Amino acid sequence: MTQPVLLVLDDDPPPRLDRLAGRARIVHADEKSLAERLPTADVLLVWDFLSDAVRHAWPGGGPRPRWVHTPSAGVDRLLPELAASPETVVTNARGVFDQPIAEYVTGLVLAMAKDFRDSWELQRQRQWKHRETKRVGGSRAVVVGSGPIGRRVGRTLKAVGVTVDLVGRTERAEDPDFGRVHGNAALGGLLAQADWVVCVAPLTEETRGLFDASAFAQMKSDAHFINVGRGQHVVEPDLVEALAARRIAGAALDVFAREPLPADSDLWDVPGLIVSPHMSGDTIGWRDDLADQFLDNFDRWEAGEPLLNVVDKNLGYVPST
């Protein structure tokens, strides 16, 4: 029996592939060799999930992988090219990053409310300066993105006493965790009430540039904005202007329109902005977790069973059930 070909796009080979010994022929590719090797592959593992190479190399016709897996929550780097290949199934890493990102966001909320950054700076300067800080319990958050990550973020914020309004693509009048899920049309009114605005939405044409000057103008002057979704959700110059003019109190960005963020970017020096290098979901052992998830799905694929985390390529994410 001919072994299936697993093509791995990587700059750092994934762990645990020894589980496939004798079951698959593993071929590695970089951005330069990907186009040549794609037609020979049965399965493509996009281990280098920050690369745009798949979109550029995807064959317009002829043989193509039957299954593409990206070990990331977002699939925007694969679309719209793969959406034009109905015979190819796309899966993602839904479930791996939910709790780490929820912890990261909640940590940011606590750090900003309790002014940890100034405490560290004043300690460095050996200054004793008493201040009053914000109470987190009783504050209000708008979480934009009602998928598993957004829901986990909302539940974790609720655990520290925050009232959470969850916003999704489609309004739902009843929800077991949040009472209801608001539709995108309600966002403007919700922004005006929020102390914390958190973006964890998938990147689609509807959410691209969602947070612009108009959105920041609707927020309270003492509100904070956090983006752990995609950099393209935010019109970055508009955020810089809102912070510089103190239209909002502060922000934290873990994702950016251009990554890595260039050393000469103005974003590094914006007052009130916390910059982190796309790390909100990356905890110790995360690569092993991603590899195990893919390999478990490979077991299902090999057995002819339905794959988990199948992406709706027209929507750009895994639909909630």
TALIN-V519340 format. One record per backbone hydrogen bond with DSSP energy under -0.5 kcal/mol. NH is the residue of the N-H (numbers start at 1). CO is the residue of the C=O. Records with the same first field share a line. If there is no record, write none. Layout:
BEGIN
NH->CO ; CO
END
This chain:
BEGIN
4->23
6->4 ; 25
7->5 ; 43
8->27
9->7 ; 45
10->8 ; 29
17->14
19->16
20->17
21->18
23->20
24->20
25->4
26->24
27->6 ; 25
29->8
34->30
37->33
38->34
39->35
40->37
41->38
42->5
43->5
44->67
45->7
46->44 ; 69
47->45
48->9
49->47
51->48
55->77
56->52
57->53
58->54
66->42
67->42
68->89
69->44
70->91
71->46
72->70
75->316
78->75
79->75
82->78
83->80
84->80 ; 81
85->82
86->84
88->85
89->66 ; 87
91->68
92->309
93->72
96->93
97->93
101->97
102->98
103->99
104->100
105->101
106->102
107->103
108->104
109->105
110->106
111->107
112->108
113->109
114->110
115->112
116->111
119->115
120->116
121->117
122->118
123->119
124->120
125->121
126->123
127->122
129->127
134->113
138->161
139->136
141->163
142->196
143->141 ; 165
144->142 ; 198
145->143 ; 167
151->147
152->148
153->149
154->150
155->151
156->152
157->153
158->154
159->155
160->156 ; 157
161->158
162->157
163->139
165->141
166->164 ; 180
167->143
168->182
172->181
175->179
179->175
180->178
181->172
182->166 ; 180
184->168
186->183
187->184
190->186
191->187
192->188
193->190
194->190 ; 191
195->140
196->140
197->224
198->142 ; 196
199->226
200->144 ; 198
204->202
208->204
209->232
210->207
211->233
212->210
216->212
217->213
218->214 ; 215
219->215 ; 216
220->191 ; 194
223->220
224->195
225->250
226->197
227->252
228->199 ; 226
231->256
233->230
234->231
235->211
236->234
238->235
239->235
240->236
241->237
242->238
243->239
244->240
245->241
246->243
247->242
248->242
249->223
250->223
251->272
252->225
253->274
254->227
255->227
265->262
268->265
269->266
270->267
273->270
274->251
275->273
276->253
278->254 ; 276
282->279
283->281
286->283
289->285
290->286
291->287
292->288
293->289
294->290
295->291
296->292
297->293
298->294
299->295
300->296
301->297
302->298
303->299
304->301
305->300
311->90
312->317
313->311
316->312
317->312
319->317
END
